[in-house]
Each structure stands twice: as C-alpha cells, then as structure tokens.
Amino acid sequence: MKILAAISFFVAVCADSTIPVVPGDNSHYVEGVSRYIWMPDGEGNPLLVDLHAPVPVDFLLSRKGKDNKYFLYTRQNRNDYQALVKGDVNSIRNSNYRDDRPTKVITHGWMHNGKTELMKQLKEAFLDDADVNVIVLDWSSTARNFYSLAVRAVPDVGVQLAQFLDFVFDTAGGNWDNVHLVGHSLGAHVMGNAGRAASSRPMRVTGLDPAGPQWGGNAKALNRSSATYVESIHTDGGVLGIFDPISHADFYPNGGRSFQPGCFTNSCSHSRAVLLFASSLRSNHLQGRLCADLNEARRNKCTGSPFVMGTSQLSKRGTGLYALATGAKYPY
C-alpha cells in the first residue's frame, strides 16, 4: 500500500506541480472542480488521488462484479461467516440463511474489504437489533484499485449483487420486500445500482456518506429510484462524501461536513456516518429536524418537524432534508 501511495504521489507531482503536498490536507479541494484530493487507503493513510486519471479501455470492457464475495452472518454464526456463492445451490441451502428473516446486505467503500472494523460494527449492530440474515458484500478485489477504476466498476458490482440476491431467493426463498441494502462511501453507490437492477424494487437502501468525487451529476449514483425508501447520512459532504441531497430523506449531522465532533481528519468524518447508523440500530435517539433548504442544513439551524435518523425499520418512510447535533463518542 505504501508503494501504491508513493507511485500515485510521484505521478501527480510530475503531472502538475501545483498539487497539494501536505498529506491529508484537503483545504484546497472544491467538489467538482479540483483535480487532486487526498483519500484514505485501507489503513487510513492519506493517498493522493488524481481524479482525471485515464481509465484503460480493457478495464471499461470487463465485468468486475464477477469477483464479488458474499459472507453470511446470523445469530447462529455471529463470528464465523458462511461463504455464499452465486450458482452454488448447496452453499445457500447448507447455510444458516432463512427466508422468514429480513435480509440486511452491507458493503464497504474504496480500498476497504468486507472484514474491516466498520463492517463488523454494522454486522454486530444489526444482529443485536433483530434476528436477521446479514450478508456482507466484499468487492475488495476491485475496490482496492486506483480510484477512477473503482468508480467505473461500481455499476457492475451492483448489478452482480442484484443477480446474486435473486439467485438466493430462487434457491432458498425470500423476496425484495424484506431487503435493506446499506453501503458506505463508494459502497452506497454500489447499493444504489443493485437496487435499480433488482428484479423487484428493494424496500430500503441506506447510503452512509455516499462518495462524492466523480459522483456529482453521475447518473449511476445512488438516487431515489434505488428503493421504495432511500435514506442518506452525510458526514463529510463536499470532500470525501457528496453533499447534495440524493435520497428521499437526507440527514446532515452537525451540518453534514468535516469535521465531525471528535474528528480531525476527513477520513474520520467520512467514517462517522457508519458509526452513527450502527448506533441508531440499537436505539432511536438520533433525531433530525426538517430543514427549509440545504443552507439551513449546513448551518444546523433547522427547526421543522422531527424525524428519526437511521434505524432498521423496513417500513420507514419520509422525505426532506434533516439536520441534528451529535456527540463525539458512542452512542453519539
């Protein structure tokens, strides 16, 4: 990973001597305008990313979602996942998957994988909340690539996930009315594509600080067509996350931007959406207030009707922009 960071930095320096040189400092960054941005790698180290880097034609022609991996966790196997394989009927029938339980599918973002601490936090919170099937989508073979390549792969990763879930339902029962898709960063857009590619619209999609760079105005981004109810939580809007509302209900904790309480980096703020959502699964104390507009949400000065952020409720419905104040430590 350090070699990859060094190569990226060297290429960027050769291409443009005006790029930022202080690792992790994104004070220069303007969403949709800037060419360079510091992003955290899988270990949280700042990696300089060239958002204008060309993507090889052969990559664009390949289908990257075929490398997806799926890990099932239930209350019967909380700590040891069962690998589910598309096309392998026995991997489904011999697992702890049950069609009479709600199915929660969660996934990670760029440079991460399905076994990170953030994914563990989400998995544990869902299982503490209810007796459910938790399926972790691991698309790390593609996500751990240059950012622009990972972005281009997102739609097919989502399509392959939708096809996999249809296979599970055809094999062992279940349906999209009982499905909640949850994704962090690039993973939020993966879930958006999965929802739109599904044979039937999933009941709910939650975007946890959906990735911002290269996603403003992108038709492949998470949007309101991805599920019956789509909700996003914005915690690093305008830098690592997208700031504009893209869901039925968009929440802006502490104004939706860096730095979140207790955070001193964009990476920390970007991850905070995951932790806030995980906390909401155990209680419903995180309550937003309806905002008149995005500027009011940014200033966290909203006084409209209350609406609970997060939770696992499949029947949840709501629209609008909501702001709220949270603390620096769990349960926030």
Secondary structure by P-SEA (a helix, b strand, c coil): caaaaaaaaaaaaaaccccccccccccccccccccbbbbbcccccbbbbcccbbbbcccccccccccbbbbbbccccccbbbbbbcccaaaaaaccccccbbbbbbbcccccccccaaaaaaaaaaaaacbbbbbbbbccccccccaaaaaaaaaaaaaaaaaaaaaaaaccccccccbbbbbccaaaaaaaaaaaaccccccbbbbcccccccccccccccccccccbbbbbbccccccccccccccbbbbcccccccccccccaaaaaaaaaaaaaaaaacccbbbbbbccaaaaaacccccbbbbccccccccccbbbbbbcccccccc
